[in-house]
Amino acid sequence: MEKLVDFLKMIKFEHSIFALPFAFTGAIIAANGLPTFQQILWIVVAMVGARSGAMGLNRVIDAEIDKENPRTANREIPAGKISKKEAIIYILISFAAYEYATYKLNKLSFLLSPIPLIIFFLYSYTKRFTALCHVVLGVALGLAPIGAYVAITGRIDLPIVIMGLGVLFWVAGFDVIYAIQDIQYDREKGLFSIPRFLGVNGSLWVARLFHMVAFSLFILVKYLQPMGIFYLIGVVGSGLFMIYEHYILKKSNLKKLNMAFFNINAYISIIIFLATTTDIFLRG
């Protein structure tokens, strides 16, 4: 149990709140209401298993980098709280749970299930060769609403792809912000990131651009689906939170970076989920 707790700390299990609400949003849209209990159960298992395995994989692959970075040196693997071998066992269990859940959902979910695993593996190496690592992370989380939609409908439709793209740019934006913490380390070690090349101010402008694109794509979903006024209110609310996030992250105020990264972005995903759910249930 101690090792399990260490693994959950290592993968920051609480950060599942970023992806899960968007997965549920995709499921609610697909079902045009409440999915069955079995569908909800296996979507949760798939999402938690995929994210846990992906984060664990990233920590194992980046263990040596984390060890040398003062900000990450106290993570569980560099600190010796959990070994790479132990972490790999939990990763395999997580991915096995994910695969079994996709199998229980439907044939298309199972057939497409290797795609996220490939992206997870690729992402863990991208910082070694491209500054677009933030976009690859966005792709990984952007699959959440699409995967849940496929789990319910057994097909892929344009509106949910647009929502997935919105999640992609939203995640890429806040990951660029988060990477500002490691500018100096990335430059010293030759690692790739947008902050390494553009500095603090340039990175904040890129993050703003990404979030403007994300907001526009979320708005576009309203007209492709189509969604009602409550969904629109939720997206506008999420847009206001994005504006606030960038307002508190002026170049001279980066001490609030962690609050912007976790608190505000958690609110954004939850607001869009609640607004979508309200919209669909009141229309139904």
C-alpha positions in Angstrom: 0.0 0.0 0.0 2.9 2.4 0.7 4.3 1.8 -2.8 0.8 2.3 -4.3 0.5 5.6 -2.4 3.9 6.7 -3.7 2.9 5.8 -7.2 -0.3 7.9 -6.9 1.7 10.8 -5.6 4.3 10.3 -8.4 1.6 10.5 -11.1 -0.2 13.4 -9.4 -3.5 11.4 -9.4 -5.4 14.5 -8.4 -4.6 16.1 -11.8 -7.0 13.6 -13.4 -9.5 16.4 -12.9 -8.1 18.0 -16.0 -9.1 15.2 -18.4 -12.0 13.4 -16.7 -14.6 16.3 -17.0 -13.9 16.5 -20.7 -14.2 12.8 -21.1 -17.6 13.0 -19.4 -18.5 15.9 -21.6 -17.9 13.8 -24.6 -19.9 11.0 -23.1 -22.9 13.2 -22.3 -22.9 14.7 -25.8 -22.7 11.2 -27.4 -25.5 9.8 -25.3 -27.6 13.1 -25.6 -28.2 12.5 -21.9 -26.9 10.1 -19.2 -24.9 7.1 -20.4 -25.6 3.7 -18.8 -23.9 2.8 -15.6 -21.7 0.3 -17.3 -20.6 2.9 -19.9 -19.7 5.4 -17.2 -17.8 2.7 -15.2 -15.7 1.6 -18.1 -15.0 5.2 -19.3 -13.7 6.0 -15.8 -11.6 2.9 -15.7 -10.2 3.6 -19.2 -9.5 7.3 -18.4 -7.9 6.7 -15.0 -5.9 3.7 -16.3 -4.6 5.6 -19.4 -3.7 8.7 -17.5 -2.0 6.8 -14.6 0.0 4.7 -17.0 1.0 7.7 -19.1 2.1 9.8 -16.2 4.0 6.8 -14.8 5.7 6.2 -18.1 6.7 9.8 -18.3 8.2 9.7 -14.8 10.2 6.5 -15.6 11.6 7.9 -18.9 12.4 11.3 -17.4 13.9 9.9 -14.1 17.4 11.0 -14.9 16.3 14.4 -16.1 14.2 14.9 -13.0 17.1 13.9 -10.8 19.2 16.7 -12.0 16.5 19.4 -12.0 16.2 21.1 -8.5 12.4 21.5 -9.1 11.8 17.8 -9.7 14.6 16.1 -7.8 12.3 15.2 -4.9 9.9 13.2 -7.1 9.4 9.7 -6.1 11.8 7.9 -8.4 14.7 10.3 -8.1 14.2 10.5 -4.4 14.3 6.6 -4.1 10.8 6.3 -2.7 9.8 4.0 -5.6 12.1 2.1 -8.0 11.7 2.2 -11.8 10.9 -1.6 -11.7 8.1 -1.0 -9.2 6.8 2.0 -11.2 6.8 -0.1 -14.4 4.6 -2.8 -12.7 2.0 -0.2 -11.8 2.2 1.3 -15.3 1.5 -2.2 -16.9 -1.4 -2.7 -14.5 -2.8 0.7 -15.4 -2.5 0.1 -19.2 -4.0 -3.4 -18.8 -7.0 -1.8 -17.0 -7.3 0.7 -19.8 -7.2 -1.9 -22.6 -9.7 -4.1 -20.8 -12.0 -1.1 -20.3 -11.9 -0.3 -24.0 -12.6 -3.9 -24.8 -15.7 -3.8 -22.6 -16.9 -0.6 -24.3 -17.1 -1.4 -28.0 -15.1 -2.7 -30.9 -14.0 0.6 -32.3 -12.8 1.8 -28.8 -10.7 -1.4 -28.6 -9.3 -1.1 -32.1 -8.3 2.5 -31.6 -6.9 1.9 -28.1 -3.2 1.6 -29.1 -3.2 5.2 -30.6 -3.1 6.9 -27.2 -0.5 4.6 -25.9 1.8 5.5 -28.8 1.2 9.2 -28.2 2.0 8.8 -24.5 5.3 7.1 -25.3 6.1 9.7 -27.9 5.4 12.6 -25.6 7.8 11.4 -23.0 10.7 11.8 -25.5 9.5 15.0 -27.4 11.3 17.4 -25.1 14.5 15.9 -26.3 14.0 17.0 -29.9 11.1 19.4 -30.4 9.6 22.5 -28.8 6.2 21.2 -29.9 6.2 18.9 -26.9 3.4 21.0 -25.4 1.2 20.3 -28.4 1.9 16.6 -28.2 0.7 16.7 -24.6 -2.4 18.5 -25.8 -3.0 15.7 -28.3 -2.9 13.2 -25.5 -5.5 15.0 -23.4 -7.5 16.1 -26.4 -8.3 12.4 -27.1 -10.3 12.3 -23.8 -13.7 13.7 -25.1 -13.2 11.9 -28.5 -12.5 8.5 -26.8 -15.5 8.8 -24.5 -17.7 9.8 -27.5 -16.5 6.7 -29.4 -17.1 4.6 -26.3 -20.8 5.6 -26.4 -21.5 5.8 -30.2 -18.9 3.5 -31.8 -18.1 6.2 -34.3 -16.2 9.5 -34.7 -18.1 12.7 -35.7 -16.8 16.2 -36.5 -18.2 18.1 -33.5 -16.4 16.0 -31.0 -13.1 16.2 -33.0 -13.5 20.0 -32.8 -13.9 19.7 -29.1 -10.9 17.5 -28.9 -8.9 20.1 -30.8 -10.1 22.7 -28.3 -8.8 20.6 -25.4 -5.5 20.2 -27.3 -4.9 24.0 -27.5 -6.2 24.6 -24.0 -3.7 22.0 -22.6 -0.9 23.1 -24.8 -1.4 26.7 -23.6 -1.3 25.9 -19.9 1.6 23.5 -20.4 3.7 26.3 -22.0 2.9 28.3 -18.9 4.0 25.5 -16.6 7.2 25.0 -18.6 8.3 28.5 -17.8 9.5 27.2 -14.5 12.3 25.2 -16.2 13.6 27.8 -18.7 17.1 27.9 -17.2 17.4 24.1 -16.8 16.1 23.4 -20.3 18.7 25.8 -21.7 21.5 24.3 -19.7 20.6 20.7 -20.6 19.7 21.3 -24.2 16.0 20.3 -23.7 13.4 21.6 -26.0 10.4 23.8 -24.9 8.8 27.0 -26.1 9.9 28.9 -23.0 13.5 27.9 -23.7 13.5 29.6 -27.1 11.0 32.4 -26.6 11.6 33.4 -22.9 8.9 34.3 -20.4 7.2 37.1 -22.3 7.2 35.3 -25.7 5.9 32.1 -24.0 3.0 33.9 -22.4 2.0 35.3 -25.7 2.1 31.8 -27.3 -0.1 30.5 -24.4 -2.5 33.4 -25.0 -2.8 32.5 -28.7 -3.3 28.8 -27.9 -6.1 29.7 -25.5 -7.8 32.0 -28.0 -7.8 29.2 -30.4 -9.2 26.8 -27.8 -12.0 29.2 -26.9 -12.9 29.7 -30.6 -13.1 25.9 -31.1 -15.3 25.4 -28.0 -17.6 28.1 -29.4 -17.6 26.4 -32.8 -18.9 23.2 -31.2 -22.1 25.0 -30.2 -23.0 25.5 -33.9 -21.8 22.1 -35.2 -23.5 20.0 -32.5 -25.7 22.2 -32.0 -25.7 23.2 -28.3 -27.9 25.7 -26.5 -27.5 28.8 -24.3 -26.2 27.0 -21.2 -23.3 25.5 -23.1 -22.5 28.9 -24.5 -22.6 30.4 -21.0 -20.2 27.7 -19.8 -17.8 28.3 -22.6 -17.9 32.1 -22.0 -17.3 31.4 -18.4 -14.3 29.2 -19.2 -13.0 32.0 -21.5 -13.2 34.5 -18.6 -11.2 32.1 -16.5 -8.6 31.9 -19.2 -8.4 35.7 -19.3 -8.0 35.8 -15.5 -5.3 33.1 -15.7 -3.2 35.3 -18.1 -4.0 38.4 -16.1 -2.4 37.1 -13.0 0.5 35.7 -14.9 2.1 39.0 -16.0 5.8 38.8 -16.3 6.4 40.2 -12.9 3.9 37.9 -11.2 5.0 34.4 -12.0 4.8 33.4 -8.3 1.2 32.6 -8.9 2.0 30.1 -11.7 1.0 27.0 -9.8 -2.4 28.5 -8.8 -2.9 29.4 -12.5 -1.9 25.9 -13.6 -3.9 23.8 -11.2 -6.8 25.7 -9.7 -8.0 27.8 -12.7 -7.6 25.1 -15.3 -9.5 22.6 -13.1 -12.4 25.1 -13.0 -12.4 25.5 -16.8 -12.8 21.7 -17.4 -15.5 21.4 -14.8 -17.4 24.4 -15.9 -17.6 23.2 -19.5 -18.8 19.7 -18.3 -21.5 21.2 -16.0 -22.7 23.6 -18.7 -22.9 20.9 -21.3 -24.7 18.5 -18.9 -27.2 21.3 -18.0 -27.8 22.2 -21.6 -28.5 18.7 -22.7 -30.7 17.7 -19.8 -32.8 20.8 -19.9 -33.3 20.4 -23.7 -34.1 16.7 -23.3 
